[in-house]
Amino acid sequence: MAGLTSTFHHPCKSQLPKTFKPFSIHLHTFSLRILTPKTARCPSISTTISARYGGGGGGSGGSQRRSKPSEDEALDFSTVKSDTVRLIDQQQKMVGVVTKAQAFQMAEDAELDLVILSPDAEPPVVRIMDYNKYKYEQQKKKRDQQKKSLATRMDMKELKMGYNIDVHDYSVRLKAAKRFLANGDKVKIIVNLKGRENEFRNNAIELVRRFQADVGELATEEAKSFKDRNIFIVLVPNKVVVQKSQEPPPKKKDDAVANEVSANV
């Protein structure tokens, strides 16, 4: 806990003895009353000095304690006003309603922590456990969920074409689209129409439809727009088809017979 140094202002400060020194006190709040020595020029005056715990700044909550970190709220029983709690033991068995003193004693006997699970319940629900181990398991579970969400997340791949694309460039984009879809990514096919190219809108729409047909069952349509100059269609992987394509092909019966014959020989 940090110490506190308080300085007071007094009209006769210059008349105080030289032996007077600033002081530090390790308390949250305190009030100190000082009686100054009487001199000819300055009568004896009492001064009250008040100080509060804090690291500077006179906010509205001057005398309030700092809130505990959220990770320790589960151990802060000062928020539990009820004299009784509903206890779950270290084996995750419901003990029932007991006094807080009994719950603390059982946790102490088991050399474990008493953790608040539901502070707003009537009565509050608490559990005996190894709190550090519990936090570690919760963090590990959260990391695993984040990994799974990243694994299942789809990236969007864009492939742009002109309405009059040649055969070679078309086949290159088609192969790329199939590869992206097989890897679990979305594919957005875009045909940009600039200036007078808008006259060939029907050609662009036909091109996009042909591209979708050539992709086949590997993807399904998610979204499309044929109204603006940027004609596009978004294809998403067909999970069933993609999974089947990634499975190893089954062995043929002829291969099994051949292996059996060679083994007999």
Buried (B, 14 or more C-beta within 10 A) or exposed (E): EEEBEBEEEBEBEEBBEEEEEEEEEEEEBBEEEEEBEEEEEBEEEEBEBEBBBBEEEEEEEEEEEEEEEEEEEBEEBEEBEBEBBBBBBBEEEEBEEBBBEBBBEBBEEBEBBBBBBEBEEEBBBBBBBBBEEBEEEEEEEEEEEEEEEEEEEBEEBEBEBBBEBEEEEBEEBBEEBBEBBBEBBBBBBBBBBEEEBEEBBEBBBEBBEEBBEEBEEBBBEEEBEBEEEEBBBBBBBBEEBBEEEEEEEEEEEEEEEEEEEEEEE
